[in-house]
């Protein structure tokens, strides 16, 4: 691939950083592979890789059209593999394999209930929800949704999902120097905010445990 541009010399920030070397080495294949694998149920950073690829496209290191096109095809293809698995295998085999990736019977039933309540619309929206995104196709297959209907709504959701994240990545890439400067300017305040949030969450957890020990009803809002 092309040499690193000056704006990216300091590396990618936060959770994006580990994917930089993968994208440097495998390029477009990393985008297609990780998105497809995540889409049929295996844990993979599919969403994150298209953000990173979008950043690379914004700096001129990749083609935004190729990134978006490959991500869309991989997302739809991966979901359809998941659909075929769910339709052909049934619940028992899916759960046997699913336990290795955290798909328990309880989680699967929740996902099926969500599909039952919301119908085809959930197929389009599932792309934007962690957990549902990974089992979208499998659950649709288990639920017996008609394939053409699944394909239509899944395609709509994948197009919106890819457009959003590649677009945000591309915008960040075209303004990478400004983004890095803003991160450096506000990283101290961001750290303080994260510490405050962590302290509040821990305090609420400790309070709930203390109240439950003495039999006081716990407010779970």
DRENLUMVEX-349653 format. One line per 5 residues: number of its first residue (from 1); their letters; for each residue x, y, z of N, C-alpha, C. Coordinates in steps of 0.02 Angstrom, whole numbers, plus 50000, padded with zeros to 5 digits. Each point is the difference from the previous one (the first is absolute). Example, Ala and Ser with C-alpha at 12.3 -4.5 7.8 and 13.67 -1.06 7.14 Angstrom:
<atoms>
1> as> 50660:49716:50390:49955:50059:50000:50045:50060:50000; 49982:50053:49964:50042:50059:50003:49961:50055:50037 $
</atoms>
This chain:
<atoms>
1> xxxxx> 50042:49941:50000:49958:50059:50000:50044:50062:50000; 49968:50057:49994:50037:50062:49997:50033:50015:50067; 50052:50043:49999:50032:50020:50062:49952:50038:50043; 50012:49999:50066:49956:50034:50047:50004:50075:49987; 49942:50032:49997:49999:50072:49991:50018:50034:50064 $
6> xxxxx> 50026:50063:49997:50021:50034:50060:49946:50004:50053; 49938:50009:49980:49945:50007:50048:49987:49938:50039; 50023:49942:49975:49987:49937:50034:50063:49971:50032; 50053:50038:50000:50063:49974:50025:49996:49980:50073; 49957:50033:50038:49995:49985:50072:49956:49940:50014 $
11> xxxxx> 49971:49968:49949:49958:49942:50009:49928:50018:50013; 49958:49948:49999:49928:50010:50011:49985:50004:50074; 49949:50037:50019:49984:50008:50071:49959:49942:50028; 50007:49988:50065:49955:49956:50037:49992:49930:49972; 49936:49978:49996:49985:49932:49979:50016:49988:49927 $
16> xxxxx> 50011:50053:49962:50016:49992:49929:50072:49978:49989; 50044:50015:50048:50071:49989:49990:50020:49929:49982; 49974:49947:50034:50022:49933:49984:49984:49977:49929; 49951:50032:49968:49980:49978:49934:50042:50032:49944; 50037:50052:50017:50043:50032:49950:50048:49951:49967 $
21> xxxxx> 50040:49962:50040:50047:49952:49969:49965:49947:49958; 49941:49978:50022:49963:49949:49961:49980:50028:49932; 49976:50062:50000:49980:50031:49938:50061:50015:49956; 50055:50019:50032:50062:50012:49962:50022:49937:49963; 49994:49943:50034:50026:49938:49971:49951:49967:49951 $
26> xxxxx> 49936:49998:50017:49953:49963:49959:49955:50044:49956; 49998:50064:50014:49963:50046:49957:49926:49984:49995; 49974:50000:49939:49929:49990:49989:49976:49932:50023; 50044:49950:49998:49981:49933:50022:49981:50000:50074; 50033:50043:50040:49983:50004:50071:49930:50028:50009 $
31> xxxxx> 49982:50049:49960:49933:50029:50004:49947:49948:49985; 50009:49966:49942:49950:49950:49979:49997:49942:50049; 50058:49976:50021:50002:49941:50043:49970:50012:50069; 50020:50055:50033:49976:50013:50068:49926:50017:50001; 49976:50038:49950:49929:50016:49998:49959:49937:49987 $
36> xxxxx> 50022:49957:49955:49964:49939:49985:49997:49953:50060; 50057:49992:50033:50003:49954:50058:49955:50024:50056; 50002:50066:50014:49956:50027:50052:49927:49990:49981; 49985:50005:49936:49930:49999:49977:49967:49932:50006; 50039:49945:50000:49967:49936:50010:50012:49971:50069 $
41> xxxxx> 50016:50043:50048:49995:49980:50070:50064:49993:50039; 50058:50005:49968:50063:49993:50037:50024:50068:50025; 50031:50002:50059:50024:50064:50026:50058:50027:49959; 49991:50058:49972:50052:50032:49959:49984:50075:49998; 50052:50042:49993:49989:50073:50000:49979:50026:49931 $
46> xxxxx> 49945:49974:49973:49979:50020:49934:49982:50073:49995; 49963:50025:50049:49980:50070:49998:50060:50046:50007; 50046:49982:50044:50058:50041:50012:50046:50002:49939; 50006:49944:49965:50046:49999:49943:49975:50045:49944; 49934:50008:49991:49978:50044:49947:50008:50074:50020 $
51> xxxxx> 49999:50013:50065:50016:50069:50022:50073:50015:49985; 50044:49954:50017:50072:50009:49987:50012:50006:49925; 49968:49957:49960:50008:50003:49928:49974:50066:49973; 49946:50026:50029:49976:50066:49981:50050:50054:50014; 50033:49995:50059:50053:50049:50017:50056:49996:49948 $
56> xxxxx> 50020:49939:49983:50053:49991:49950:49979:50030:49933; 49937:49990:49982:49976:50028:49937:50001:50076:50002; 49984:50028:50058:50001:50073:50007:50069:50030:49993; 50052:49959:50015:50069:50024:49993:50030:49980:49933; 49959:49970:49957:50024:49981:49933:50035:49934:49995 $
61> xxxxx> 49997:49959:50053:50035:49936:49999:49958:49943:49973; 49934:50009:49997:49955:49950:49973:49946:50037:49961; 49962:49962:49960:49944:50028:49962:49937:49994:50042; 49966:50056:50011:49938:49998:50040:49947:49959:49965; 49997:50002:49934:49951:49960:49963:50013:49926:50009 $
66> xxxxx> 50063:49980:49997:50018:49930:50008:49986:49976:50071; 50016:50041:50049:49987:49983:50070:49926:49990:50011; 49959:50048:49978:49928:49996:50011:49969:49942:49962; 50022:49990:49938:49973:49945:49959:50016:49932:50030; 50063:49990:50019:50020:49936:50029:49965:49988:50067 $
71> xxxxx> 49995:50052:50041:49967:49992:50065:49927:49982:49992; 49967:50030:49951:49929:49985:49988:49991:49928:49977; 50040:49979:49951:49995:49931:49975:50015:49950:50055; 50053:50014:50040:50019:49954:50054:49946:49997:50053; 49969:50057:50017:49948:50002:50050:49939:49959:49978 $
76> xxxxx> 49978:50011:49939:49941:49964:49975:50017:49926:49991; 50059:49985:49973:50021:49930:49991:50006:49964:50066; 50031:50031:50050:50007:49968:50065:49934:49988:50034; 49955:50048:49996:49933:49991:50029:49962:49944:49967; 50009:49993:49934:49966:49946:49965:50029:49931:50016 $
81> xxxxx> 50064:49998:50015:50029:49937:50025:49969:49983:50067; 49994:50050:50043:49968:49989:50065:49928:49978:49992; 49963:50031:49953:49931:49981:49987:49996:49926:49979; 50045:49980:49954:50000:49930:49977:50016:49952:50057; 50046:50019:50044:50017:49958:50057:49939:49992:50046 $
86> xxxxx> 49967:50056:50015:49942:49997:50044:49943:49960:49970; 49989:50010:49936:49944:49966:49965:50012:49925:49995; 50062:49981:49984:50015:49929:49988:50014:49961:50064; 50034:50032:50047:50024:49963:50059:49949:49995:50055; 49962:50053:50013:49953:50000:50056:50033:50021:50065 $
91> xxxxx> 49961:50003:50053:50023:50028:50064:50056:49960:50033; 49992:49935:50004:50047:49960:50039:50072:50007:49974; 50013:49989:49935:50069:50008:49975:50026:50071:50008; 49956:50050:49989:50020:50069:50007:50023:50014:50072; 49963:49974:50049:50018:50011:50070:50063:49962:50019 $
96> xxxxx> 50010:49940:49971:50061:49962:50015:50062:50038:49978; 49997:50029:49940:50056:50039:49976:50001:50069:50032; 49941:50028:50011:49994:50068:50027:50029:50009:50069; 50003:49946:50039:50026:50007:50069:50073:50021:50000; 50035:49985:49945:50071:50019:49996:50009:50075:49987 $
101> xxxxx> 49948:50033:49977:50004:50072:49987:49950:50039:50043; 49977:49968:50054:49956:50035:50047:49927:50002:49981; 49978:49959:49951:49929:49999:49981:49966:49946:50041; 49969:50020:50055:49966:49953:50044:49926:49994:49980; 49967:49951:50030:49929:49990:49985:49960:50062:50020 $
106> xxxxx> 50017:50030:50057:49964:50060:50023:50008:50057:49950; 50061:50012:49977:50013:50054:49953:49966:49988:49933; 50000:49937:49979:49968:49984:49937:49924:50010:50005; 49971:49980:50056:49928:50010:50009:49982:50074:50001; 50041:50040:50031:49988:50072:50000:50001:50028:49929 $
111> xxxxx> 50050:49979:49962:50005:50024:49931:49940:49977:49959; 49978:49938:50009:49942:49974:49964:49937:50039:50020; 49994:50015:50065:49942:50039:50022:50000:50069:49970; 50058:50030:49994:50006:50066:49969:49978:49997:49928; 50021:49948:49964:49980:49991:49930:49925:49990:49995 $
116> xxxxx> 49972:49961:50045:49928:49986:49998:49959:50064:50011; 50023:50042:50046:49963:50061:50016:50006:50053:49945; 50057:50004:49969:50012:50056:49954:50002:49981:49926; 50001:49935:49985:49995:49978:49931:50060:50020:49957; 49987:50014:49937:50053:50012:49951:50041:50063:50015 $
121> xxxxx> 49968:50048:50035:50036:50062:50014:50063:49988:50040; 49999:49949:50044:50059:49988:50041:50059:49977:49959; 49987:49969:49942:50055:49979:49956:50039:50060:49976; 49965:50053:49982:50034:50060:49977:50036:50036:50057; 49968:50002:50058:50029:50036:50056:50053:49962:50039 $
126> xxxxx> 50001:49933:49993:50045:49959:50039:50073:50016:49987; 50015:50025:49941:50070:50018:49983:50029:50051:50048; 49958:50039:50032:50024:50054:50043:50001:49981:50073; 49984:49937:50016:49996:49978:50069:50050:49943:50011; 50050:50012:50043:50048:49947:50016:49963:49941:50030 $
131> xxxxx> 50018:49940:49980:49965:49940:50022:49950:49979:49948; 49953:50043:49984:49952:49984:49946:50035:49999:49932; 50050:50045:49991:50035:50002:49936:50032:49932:49984; 50028:49968:50051:50035:49938:49990:49954:49940:49988; 49940:50000:50029:49955:49942:49994:49940:50014:49957 $
136> xxxxx> 49999:50058:49967:49944:50021:49959:49977:49946:49951; 50047:49976:49959:49982:49951:49949:49981:49933:50030; 50037:49978:50050:49985:49935:50032:49930:50000:50028; 49981:50052:50037:49934:50003:50031:49945:50005:49948; 50012:50039:49947:49950:50004:49946:49989:49932:49968 $
141> xxxxx> 50054:49961:49991:49993:49933:49973:49963:49954:50047; 50016:50003:50064:49965:49959:50050:49925:50018:50003; 49985:50064:49992:49931:50023:50004:49960:49983:49937; 50034:49975:49948:49965:49981:49939:49979:50059:49957; 50033:50057:50007:49984:50058:49957:50014:49983:49927 $
146> xxxxx> 49957:50022:49956:50010:49988:49929:50066:50031:49977; 50038:49964:49960:50068:50022:49982:49998:50066:49962; 49955:50008:49951:49999:50062:49961:49986:50061:50043; 49957:49989:50052:49984:50055:50045:50061:50017:50043; 50033:49948:50024:50061:50010:50039:50052:50036:49959 $
151> xxxxx> 50010:49978:49938:50050:50031:49956:49986:50074:49989; 49937:50018:49989:49982:50069:49988:50015:50044:50060; 49974:49981:50059:50009:50042:50059:50072:49999:50024; 50033:49943:49992:50070:49996:50019:50043:50045:49956; 49984:50003:49935:50037:50043:49955:49991:50073:50017 $
156> xxxxx> 49939:50020:50019:49988:50069:50020:50040:50017:50062; 49998:49956:50050:50038:50012:50061:50075:50003:49989; 50025:49954:49959:50072:49998:49986:50022:50063:49964; 49960:50024:49952:50017:50061:49963:50004:50060:50046; 49951:50006:50046:50000:50057:50047:50059:49995:50048 $
161> xxxxx> 50013:49940:50024:50054:49988:50048:50068:50016:49970; 50012:49974:49940:50064:50013:49966:50009:50074:49985; 49947:50031:49976:50003:50071:49983:50017:50042:50061; 49968:49985:50056:50012:50039:50061:50073:49994:50023; 50025:49939:50008:50066:49991:50031:50057:50015:49953 $
166> xxxxx> 49993:49983:49936:50054:50020:49954:49999:50075:49991; 49941:50030:50000:49995:50073:49993:50032:50036:50058; 49987:49977:50062:50030:50031:50058:50076:49990:50000; 50022:49940:49981:50072:49988:49996:50033:50043:49947; 49967:50007:49942:50027:50041:49946:50005:50073:50022 $
171> xxxxx> 49949:50025:50033:50001:50069:50023:50057:50011:50050; 50009:49951:50046:50055:50005:50048:50067:49998:49965; 50005:49959:49948:50063:49994:49963:50018:50063:49963; 49950:50033:49971:50014:50062:49962:50016:50058:50047; 49984:49991:50064:50014:50052:50049:50043:49972:50057 $
176> xxxxx> 50044:49953:49983:50035:49961:50051:50044:50044:50044; 50032:50051:49972:50043:50043:50040:49958:50038:50052; 49942:50024:49979:49955:50036:50046:49975:49953:50054; 49982:49938:49980:49974:49951:50048:50052:49986:50053; 50062:49986:49978:50053:49986:50048:50013:50058:50047 $
181> xxxxx> 49997:50061:49973:50012:50059:50041:49945:50006:50053; 49937:49988:49979:49945:50005:50048:50006:49946:50054; 50020:49940:49979:50010:49946:50049:50053:50020:50051; 50055:50028:49975:50053:50021:50046:49977:50057:50045; 49961:50046:49973:49977:50058:50039:49953:49979:50057 $
186> xxxxx> 49959:49949:49987:49947:49984:50049:50009:49932:50033; 50056:49965:49988:50007:49934:50028:50001:50000:50076; 50027:50053:50032:50000:50004:50073:49929:50003:50027; 49959:50043:49969:49931:50007:50023:49959:49937:49986; 50015:49967:49943:49966:49937:49985:50018:49947:50051 $
191> xxxxx> 50063:49998:50020:50022:49952:50051:49964:50011:50066; 49994:50064:50020:49964:50017:50062:49928:49977:49995; 49968:50013:49943:49930:49981:49991:49991:49924:50005; 50047:49962:49970:49996:49927:50004:50009:49975:50071; 50046:50032:50037:50010:49980:50069:49937:50014:50042 $
196> xxxxx> 49969:50058:49989:49939:50017:50037:49945:49950:49985; 49991:49983:49936:49949:49951:49981:50014:49932:50032; 50063:49979:50000:50018:49936:50030:49986:50000:50075; 50017:50054:50034:49987:50005:50072:49926:49998:50015; 49959:50035:49960:49928:50000:50010:49971:49930:49991 $
201> xxxxx> 50023:49966:49948:49974:49932:49986:50019:49952:50056; 50062:50004:50023:50022:49956:50055:49961:50015:50063; 49990:50065:50014:49963:50019:50060:49928:49974:49998; 49968:50004:49942:49931:49975:49993:49998:49924:50010; 50051:49964:49972:50003:49928:50007:50008:49981:50074 $
206> xxxxx> 50045:50034:50035:50012:49985:50071:49937:50015:50041; 49965:50055:49984:49940:50017:50036:49945:49948:49990; 49993:49976:49938:49950:49948:49986:50015:49937:50040; 50064:49980:50001:50018:49940:50037:49987:50008:50074; 50016:50059:50027:49989:50012:50071:49926:49999:50016 $
211> xxxxx> 49958:50030:49957:49928:50001:50012:49970:49930:49994; 50025:49961:49952:49973:49932:49991:50015:49956:50059; 50058:50011:50033:50018:49959:50058:49952:50010:50059; 49974:50061:50006:49955:50014:50056:49927:49996:49980; 49987:49978:49939:49931:49989:49978:49963:50061:49978 $
216> xxxxx> 50035:50054:49984:49967:50061:49976:49990:49994:49925; 49940:50014:49973:49989:49996:49928:50050:50045:49962; 50026:49974:49946:50051:50036:49961:49969:50035:49941; 50013:50064:49992:49978:50038:49942:50048:49987:49943; 49977:49968:49946:50044:49980:49945:49997:50046:49940 $
221> x> 49976:50060:50009:49998:50047:49944:50069:50021:49980 $
</atoms>
